[in-house]
Amino acid sequence: MKRVYIHLLSNSIGDTIASTPYVSEYQKKHGVNVIFNINDPYIFLLNESYENIEFVGRNDVVEYDEKIIIDYIFNKSIQGGYAEQLGFENPPYIRPVVSIPELLRPIKNKYIALGVHSTCQIKYWNHPNGLISQGDSTNWNELSAILRKRGYTPVTVEKEEMYGVPPFYNGVPSKSNKQIGKTLLDAVNIINHSEFYIGLSSGMSWIAHALGKKVVMISNFTEDWNEFDLSLDDYIRITNKSVCHGCWNKINVDHTFDKNDWYWCPLHKDTERQFECHKSITVNDVMEKIKNWL
């Protein structure tokens, strides 16, 4: 049987999870053996859910008959961009699935998992006060305090306590139960046992979604169609369309992205309006959206 080698250029866990359903659909459509080359640490999340795909790591040597390279496209939905590169026109959204071993509940109390860090400043839930508030994680701390009053333990799941590039360092909320530096498996297990997940447009939100968890996503720098299917009843997206928003999906059309500029903001850099997309989103905005889940 023909062997098709699909190489995902992105090392992002979100891209990996988002693209896998259509790699699976490609295998089913063409009836070929599919070898999917992804970042090694993520393979265990997908092996069991997609047994029709042979997952290989970056340095694995395999034989194949045809090679397809796929990469992230800024102007399409994350999954849709990958699906189109694999030959699917007008692809409907397919919810990804990840599987992990049955592990013990890590925290006894009823809790909500939080994800606060990301890969450039525009993706963060930035606070109007800037430097000081980001270090103290002011938005997330205020949210954590409210969740505690409502009977939920807020649990922050992150690799790093502080993250960023000077002069900003983004902290994690001190009023949360801080689960820092866990293995990927342990971090996923924490999310898996949570009531739901509150995060950004990031890889851990994709993991929560693929686990079947309810997800609250604070994302105004991307368009509504960029991530999950908006019709899902276990997905809440927090936006503010009255301010500048959606620049990420205009990269290579209206803007050029500078991956070396942590503070990239294409229209308002070094002005009072820098990062207004997320600075405009308040804790009350989030609580109003999630009140029916509490």
N, C-alpha and C positions, 0 to 999 in steps of 0.2 A: 504493500500500500504506500502511496505517495506520502512523503514526510515534508511538512511545511513548518519552517522555523520562523516564528514571529518574535521579533526583538523589540521590546519596549524600551525606548531611549530614556524615559523618565525613571528616576529612582524614587519618586514620591509614592508613599503608601496609598494616598488617595487615588492617584492615577492608576496604580496597579489594580486596586479593587474595582474602580469604575470601569476599566477596560475589559476585565476578565469575562463578564457575561457575553460580550460580543466575540471574544476569542472562542468561547465555547460554542456560540451560534455559528461561527465560521466552520468549526470542526463538523458540526451537525449538517450544515448546508452542503459542504463539499465532500463529506465522507472520507476525509484524509486523517492521517496522524498529525496532530498539532503539537509542536514543541514550543512552549512559551518561555522566553528568556526574561526573567525579572530579577529584582534585587533579592539576594539570597535570604535575608531574615524574614521575608514575607511569605515564603513558600508554604510554611506549615499552616498558615491561615486559610489557604485555598485548596490544598491537596485533596481533602476529603469531600469538599463541596463540588469540585469540578474534576471528577475522576476520568473524564474523557480528554483531559489535557495533561500532557507531560510537562511539568514545570521544571525548569533548569535554572541554575544560578549563573552569575556573570562569567565565571571562569570555567564552567563545564563545557567539555568538548563533545559535540554530538554530530552525527551525520544527518544530512537533510538534502532534499531535492529542490526546494524553493525557499527563498528568504524574503520576508516582508518586514519592513521597519516601520514602526508607528511611533508618533510623538504627540505631545500635547498641542492642541490648537486653541488659541486664545478666543477666537470669534465664534466658537461653537460651544454647546454644552460639553462638559468634560467627557461624559460617556459618548455623546453623539459624535464628537470629533473623532474618537477612536473607531467607532462603528463605521463611519463613512470611509475611513482609510482602509477598512476591511471589506468594503464593497457593499455596504448596506445603505440604501437610500431611505430618507425620512424614517430613521430607526426609532421605534417606540422605546421608552425607558424600560430597562430590565433591572429589577432590584438585585444587587449583588448579594452573595451569601458567603460568610466566613464561618468556620467551625473551629472550636477549640475543645480540648479535653474537659470533662466534667471536673471542676475544681471546687473546693470548699468556698463558701461565702466568706470574703475577706474582712467584712465589717458587719457587726451585728445589727447596728441601728439602721433604720430606714434612711437611705441616703441618695443624693443626686450627684452624679459625677460632673466635674467641670474640666474644661480644657482651655487654657488661657494664652498659651504661647503659639507663635507662628513663625514664618520664614522671612517676613519683611514687615516694616512698621505699619504699612497701610492696611494690613490684614488684622491688626490688633483691635480690640475694643478700646480705642484711645479715649482719654478723658480730656475735657476742655482745659484742665489745669496743667496738662502736659507733664513735664519731667518728674516733678515730685509725686504726682498722683499715679503715674505709670509705675514708678518704683514701689509704691505702696499698694498697687493694684486696687485703686480706690473703687472703681465700678464693681469689680468682683467682690471686694470686701463688703460693700453695701448690700449686694445681692446675697452674699453668704449670711449676713446678719438676719436678713428677712427670712431666708429659708430656714434658719435655725428656729426663729420664732414660730414658724409654721410647722415645726416638728420634724424637719429633715436635716440630716447632717450633710453639709456641702463637702465634697471630697475632690480635691484638685489632683489630677493625674498628669504629671509632667516629668520629662527627663531632667530638666534643670530648674533650680530655684529662681535664678535670675537669667534673663536672656535678652540679647540685643546688641547694639553697637553704640559707643559713646556719641552724644551725651545721654542718650536714653538707655536705661536698663529696665526691662519689664519684670516686675516681680509676680509672685503668686500670692493669693489672698491669705493673710495671717489668720483670718477668722474661719478658714476652712481646715479640714483634716488634710494635711499635706502628704501626699503619697508621691515622693520625688525619687527619680532614678530607678524605678522598677524595671524588671525585664519586660519585654514586649508582651510575653504571655501573661505575666502578672497584671500588667496595666490593662490588657484586654479583659481579664477576668474581673477586675474591679468594675469596669464599665458594664460587663455582662450582668452583674448582680445589682446594678443600680436601678432606681425607679425610672430615671431617664438621664439623658446627657445634654449638657448645655456647652456649646463650643463655638468655634469659628468655622470658616470655610477651610477645613484642614483635614489631614489624614485620619485623625482620631474620630472626627465626626463621621467619616466614611466607615470606619470600623464599627462604631455604634450602630449606624444605619444597617450595615450588613449583618450585624448580630440580631437584628429585628427589634432594636430598642427605639424608643421614642427619642427624637432629636430636636433640640432647639438650636438654631444656627443664627448667630449674629453676623450678618454679612451684607454690607451695603456697597462694598467696592466691586462686587460682581453683580450681574443681573440675576433676576429671579430664576431664570431658566438654566443657570450655569451648573447647578449641583443636582439635587434630587427632583423627583416628580412632585410638583406642587400640589397635586390632587390627593396625595397620601394623607391620611388622617393622623399619622404618627410623626408628622414633620411640621414644625413651626419655623418660619423664617422671619427674622427681625430686620426690618429695613426702615429707611426714611427717605421717601422719594422727593421730599421738598428741598433737599440739599443735593450737592454734587454727588453722583453715585455711578457705579457701573463702569468705571474707567478700565478695569481689568479686561473686559471683553471688547474694548476698542483698541487694544494693543495691536500694532501692525496695520491698523486702519487710520486711527486718529493720533495715536501715540506710539512712541518707541520705548520699550521697557529697558531700563538699565539695571541688570541684575547685580551690579556692583554697588548700587546706591541703595542702602538699607532704607533711606528716607524718601524714596521715589514717590512723588505725588505729581502727576503730569500737568495739572492745571494750577495748583495752588501752593507749590513748594515754597518754603520760606516766607509765607504770608500767614495772616491770622486764620485763613480758611484751610490751611494744610490739614489733611485728614478729617475734614468736617464730616465726611461720610459716616464715620463711626463715632466721632465726638458728639454728634447730634443725638445719638441713641442713649436714652437714659435708663436707669434701673427701673423706673416706673413703667417705661415702655415694655421692658422684658416681663415684668410681673403681670402687667395687664394681659399680655399674650398668653402667659402660661397658667393663669389662675385656674382654669378648668382642669388642669392636670394635677393640681395640688389637693 
